[in-house]
Amino acid sequence: MEKRWKQGVLATVVAAVILALVPGNAIAKPAGIKWSPCKPDSVVQCGYLTVPLDWSKPDGVKTQIYVARVPAKDQAHKLGSLTFNPGGPGGAGASIFAEGLADQVFPDYRERYDLVSFDPRGTGLSTALACGPVLRPGVPMFPKSKTEYAAMVASSRKTGEACLKQHGDLMRNLDTRTAARDLDAIRAALGEAELNYIGLSYGSYLGTTYAQLFPRHIGRMVLDGIVDHAQGATRFTLDEAKSMEDTFDRFAAWCSTDAQCALHGQDVGAVWDKLVAKADKTPLQVPDHPPVTGDTMRMTLPALLPRTDFIGNPWPSLAEGIAKAVKGDGTLFAQVSYLADYETAYAAVSCMDFPGELKGYADAKARIALAEKIAPRVGAAVEGWAMTAACSGWPIEPSNPWQPTPVKDAPPILITSTTLDPSTPVSNARGLARQVRGSHLLLADDAIGHTAYFNSPCARGAIAEYLLDGKLPPKRSTCG
């Protein structure tokens, strides 16, 4: 569920009330989008869709969703629109398309689909929620005492309360069920009877939620790099720690065999351990950035270990960053660490849907210890713990907490994953497939990286065959 898609690109009662207020198969009223070129001479069209801030009050205050569309090259034979969510929470897909990256990401679909994406509410150029980072420099990330735990909780609460004063109504309406209703409004505004959709990482959970709420509005749907909302905060962290440790070992093995690795010929694990231990005592100074501590370095792993080979492999950058940091240059870690760069909107969605469920310092200590036992090198330096830490003192109760997301009455949905995904382990895909009736599960065997689409040519081919020709792979299949 890696938040840095562009670099790879990474919350029951209340929910039931919302479902009662807004029936799952209610049709969103079509609203117009006035399209214009996103940039001069650009083929990409951008516009805004106005939707209710609170979907239980459709005639109340409104908010705006920024939407981008890349028209199909063959308009006479197009299959409709294909809507994309890159992950997050809060991945700004419309902004990605506006930069002209749709051709790079989806070359196979430019002929037959209008490619559509959007910046979810609170992010990008939609009505924004920007209150600064939640995980602030100097605040303990992995508390080793009750005092440090209290400081972590206080930082989360302080940021949340300050943001509430500025954006209270928006903050209370950022959960994934709300985003799914926005997505259905986009479908209606496009004039589409059915939603064709591909969601990566967190986008898989958005798609699952949409399928639960609007099963009869689905055309062809691909969910990849799966987030299983049934797993709970502890398993979310521990499964990710285990898979991230395995990926670190594979990164080290790559360095030992590939001369292009800046650490080639060295014991990568030992170099890393020594580097972070030294930074724990003497942080690296980087101009215009907070000091780079050991925790800053540890929290780059969720961003730089997950490969996305189709758009770029981050391993060479990670190796080079480690080599430079050994010599005193911690620039890479200052730029990409989750610590001090955990956007408020990302945290706000996470705390509504993926709360940390901490019961106090003893619980936090035990969870960190379990992660370190499972993953001695990576420990709890994973996105699951980042969410837990950021939400530890959040002032809003989760509206859509951890729970299964059963889907029925929908057409067959294609669920895909690599078998070696460090961010969203393959157990997520298997778990979701058991909840989505009639789903087809395709696993990219031995592909290393986050999402099958970005790391497996055979999976990309199977996805294209489904989205373009309607042909699904067998219900339980592998390729690679």
Secondary structure, DSSP 8 states (H G I E B T S, - for coil): --S-TTT-----HHHHHHHHHS-TT----------EESSTT-S-EEEEEEEESSTTSTTS-EEEEEEEEE--S-GGG---EEEEE--TTT--HHHHHHTT-HHHH-GGGTTT-EEEEEE-TBSTTSSB-----SS-TTS-SS--SHHHHHHHHHHHHHHHHHHHHHHHHHHTT-SHHHHHHHHHHHHHHTT-SSEEEEEETHHHHHHHHHHHH-GGGEEEEEEES---TTS-HHHHHHHHHHHHHHHHHHHHHHHHH-TTSTTTTS-HHHHHHHHHHHHHHS-B--TTS--B-HHHHHTTHHHHSS-BTTTB--HHHHHHHHHHHHTT--HHHHHH-STT---HHHHHHHHHHS-----SHHHHHHHHHHHHHH-TTTTT-SHHHHHHHHTTT-SS--SS-S----B-SS---EEEEEEE-SSS-HHHHHHHHHHBTT-EEEEEEEEESS-HHHH-HHHHHHHHHHHHH-----SEEEE-
